[in-house]
């Protein structure tokens, strides 16, 4: 029904920046909240940031607040994660996820997202 593809991952030095993109296709993307999750080596998938369909509601994990910015362009069916001041602890596979929600509502639970991308690797060197 909804397909998600992440891009923009790579290797960057500590203090550097990367922008991740999530492209959605399939049924209309209208009405879908979107989240970015990450899975660090040896750890479970955890929430990084989330954005409501209207962009009125944003969520950031404490570990990335002030450094990462989530945004979306509904006309282009795109969601972005701008990552600044990257740290080695940010190294992980990053996943885009989507689930239908009221326009101003987000969800931060991995179990509440129906659609997932395949992930993109982000590696931050010290």
C-alpha positions in Angstrom: 0.0 0.0 0.0 2.8 2.4 1.0 6.4 1.9 0.0 9.2 3.8 1.7 12.8 4.2 0.5 15.6 5.9 2.5 18.7 7.5 1.1 21.5 9.8 2.2 23.4 7.6 4.6 27.2 7.4 4.6 30.4 7.9 6.5 31.0 11.3 8.1 33.5 12.6 10.7 32.3 13.6 14.2 30.9 17.2 14.1 29.8 16.8 10.5 26.4 16.7 8.9 24.2 14.4 6.8 20.7 14.7 5.4 18.5 11.6 5.1 15.6 11.4 2.7 12.6 9.1 2.8 10.6 8.8 -0.5 7.0 7.5 -0.3 5.1 5.8 -3.1 1.9 3.8 -3.5 -1.4 4.9 -2.1 -1.7 8.6 -1.2 0.6 9.7 1.6 -1.9 12.1 3.0 -2.8 11.5 6.6 0.4 9.6 7.5 2.6 10.4 10.4 6.2 9.6 9.8 9.0 8.7 12.1 12.8 8.1 11.9 14.1 5.2 13.9 17.6 3.9 14.3 19.2 0.6 15.4 22.8 0.9 16.7 25.1 -2.1 16.8 23.9 -4.6 19.4 20.8 -2.5 20.3 17.1 -2.5 19.5 15.4 -0.1 17.1 14.6 3.2 18.9 12.8 6.4 18.0 14.9 9.3 16.7 12.3 11.8 15.5 8.7 11.9 14.3 6.5 14.4 12.4 2.7 14.6 12.0 1.2 14.8 8.5 0.5 18.5 9.0 4.0 19.2 10.4 2.3 20.8 13.4 3.6 18.2 15.8 7.2 17.2 16.1 9.0 14.8 18.4 12.8 14.4 19.1 14.6 11.9 21.2 16.6 13.6 24.0 19.8 12.3 22.5 19.3 14.2 19.2 17.3 17.3 20.3 18.9 20.5 19.1 21.1 18.6 16.6 18.6 16.9 14.3 15.7 18.4 12.4 12.8 16.4 10.9 10.7 17.9 8.1 8.4 16.9 5.2 7.2 18.0 1.8 3.8 16.4 1.3 3.6 17.7 -2.3 6.7 15.6 -3.1 5.8 12.7 -0.8 9.2 13.2 1.0 10.4 13.2 4.6 13.8 14.4 5.7 16.1 14.2 8.6 18.8 16.8 8.8 21.6 15.7 11.2 24.1 18.2 12.4 26.9 17.9 15.0 27.1 14.2 14.5 28.6 12.0 17.2 30.0 8.5 17.1 27.1 7.4 19.2 24.8 8.3 16.2 26.2 5.4 14.2 23.3 3.2 13.3 21.1 2.0 10.6 18.3 4.6 10.1 14.8 3.6 9.2 11.9 5.6 7.9 8.4 4.5 9.0 4.8 5.7 8.4 1.4 5.1 9.9 -2.0 6.7 9.3 -2.9 9.2 12.1 -5.0 12.3 12.5 -3.3 15.3 10.9 -1.7 16.7 14.0 -0.8 13.4 15.7 2.4 11.5 15.9 3.3 8.1 17.3 6.7 7.2 18.7 6.2 3.4 19.2 8.0 1.0 16.9 5.0 -1.3 17.2 2.5 1.3 15.9 4.1 1.9 12.5 2.7 -0.2 9.7 5.1 0.7 6.9 8.9 0.6 7.0 11.8 1.3 4.7 14.8 -0.9 4.4 17.2 1.4 6.2 20.3 3.4 5.4 23.6 3.1 7.2 25.1 6.2 9.0 28.6 5.8 10.4 30.2 8.6 12.4 34.0 8.4 13.0 35.8 10.1 15.8 
